[in-house]
Amino acid sequence: MDGTAIIGQLLTSEGRADPYPLYALAHGLGPAVPAGPDTVLAVGHAAVNKVLRTPAFGVPDPELIAALPSGPAEHSSLDLLRHSILERNAPDHPRVRSLIASVFTARRVAALRPAVTAAVARLLDELAERGADGSPVDFMDAFAFRLPVGVICELLGVPERDRYRFRALAADLTVALEMIQDPDELDAADTAADELSAYFTDLAADRLARPQDDLVTDLARIAADDPGRLSAKELLANLVLLLVAGFETTTNLLGNGLTLLFGHPEAAAGLRSGGVTPAGFTDEVLRFDSPVQLTSRIALTDGLTVEDLPVPAGAMVVLLLGAANHDPARYDRPGVFDPTRTDSQPLSFGGGPHYCLGSQLARMEAEVAMPALLDRFPRLAPGGVATRRNRLVLRGYDTLPVTVR
C-alpha cells in the first residue's frame, strides 16, 4: 500500500472509525511519502513538526485556492472559513491573530480556573440528578459539550439562552473541514454557516449599541472603528471560528478521554489516587486519540523538501497529526495508552504560526473535569453503545451513554 492508497483508505468509513492500523502501515513506508501528483503524506513526528513550524509552508488561503485550475468552490461555509485565521497566511493571519491572542494568555486562562471548577461542579450535580435512577445519560450532550461551550461563550459574550443550538450547527459546519465533502453535507454546512453568521451579525450590532466586557464587544469595536485592522467579514468568520473551535476540540478530548478511562481502569485508579497527574493523563489522551487527526500545508515557494522529498511551490503536504503522535521513532510502545509518559509533546494542537490559541484552555478544562468526574462518581460506567462521528479530521463521539449511580 502506498501513500495514495493510505489516504484513500482513511477516507472510507472503516478508516475513519479506526485510522491507527493505516497509520502503522504509513510508518512502514517512511516518515514522508509521495501521495499522488504534487502531494506528500507526512506521518513522522519530526517531519510533521518541522512542516508546521516552517513559515514557507502555508495554509491553503483564498489566494492560493483561487489560483488552482479548478478555482474556489462556491459554498458559504468554505468562504466563511477562508476569512478566518484558520485559513489565512501572513500578513492577514498575524494581524488578526494578534487581536484575539490577548484573551488566551497563560495568565487569563489561569484566572478562569475557579470559574471552570464551579461549572464542572454544577454540571456534575445535573449529571447526578439525571442519572439518579440508574438510567443511562449521554455524557457528550450532558457534560462534554456543555462545559467548553459555556466557557467559550462566557469569553465571547454569548447569552446562556442561545448556547443549546450550537452543537448541531458546529457538527454541520465542520464538514467543511474534511478532505472530501459530500455535496449534500456541504449544503448543511452552508446553512449552518449562514445561521451562525447571521447570529454574530446581530450580536455584534447589539454589543456596539450596548457594550459589555467580552470579546465580541472588543472585536466589533475594532471592526467598526478601523476596518483595515479587522474587516466586517473577518469579524464574523473569526467569531464563528472561536465559538466552534472553542468547544469542538475540548468536547472530543473529554469524550475520548472518558472512553480511554473505561478501557484502562488502572489509569482511572491512578487519577483517583494521584499516581497519574491530570496533566499527564490529558497529554496522553491528546497523543493516543487526538481530537484533531489531520491538517495540511501548501508550499509557498520552490526549493522546499519534506524528509528529502522535493515539494514544489503549490504542492500539498497532508500532515497526519494522529500518525505523528503514534510514531515509533518518537515514542516507545506508541500503541499503548500510558498516562505516566514524560516529554510526550503531542502535535494535536498543531505548531508554529497556527498553533491552537485555545490549547491551554482546553487542557485546563480537561485537567479540572476528569478527576472531578471520577471523584464524584466512583461507579461511573458505560451505559450502552457509544457512537463515533463519521469524520477523519475531527475525531470524537456523537453519543457516549454512561451510568453514574
Number of C-alpha atoms within 10 A of each C-alpha: 11 15 21 16 14 18 20 12 16 19 20 14 14 11 20 20 18 13 20 18 12 18 23 17 15 26 21 11 14 14 21 23 22 18 20 14 9 16 19 25 26 30 28 27 25 16 16 29 20 16 25 24 16 14 16 17 24 26 26 21 21 18 13 17 16 13 11 10 7 8 12 15 11 8 16 19 26 22 18 23 25 21 22 24 24 20 18 23 22 14 8 16 18 16 15 21 18 10 15 19 12 13 17 16 15 11 10 12 17 13 11 15 15 11 11 22 15 12 19 22 17 13 18 20 12 14 21 18 12 18 16 14 11 13 13 19 23 21 24 21 17 17 22 26 22 20 23 27 25 20 21 20 21 15 18 21 18 20 11 11 7 10 13 14 9 17 18 10 18 21 18 20 27 23 24 25 18 15 16 9 13 11 10 9 15 20 19 18 26 22 18 22 27 15 13 23 21 13 15 19 17 11 18 26 16 15 20 16 10 9 15 13 12 16 23 26 21 18 26 26 18 18 19 17 12 12 14 11 15 22 18 16 16 22 25 27 24 24 23 22 19 20 21 21 22 25 26 24 23 26 28 24 26 30 25 23 24 24 16 17 21 14 13 13 11 14 21 23 15 17 22 19 12 11 14 19 18 22 16 19 26 22 25 24 25 25 25 25 23 28 29 23 24 22 20 21 20 23 24 21 14 13 11 19 13 18 17 9 12 15 23 17 16 21 20 24 27 21 26 25 29 29 32 30 29 26 23 17 14 14 16 11 12 18 15 11 19 20 23 17 14 10 9 16 13 22 23 27 21 21 17 13 16 21 15 16 19 22 16 15 24 24 19 21 25 25 19 19 23 22 19 17 20 18 14 15 15 13 11 16 17 20 17 14 10 18 13 16 16 18 22 25 22 22 26 29 23 17 18 25 19 23 23 25 17
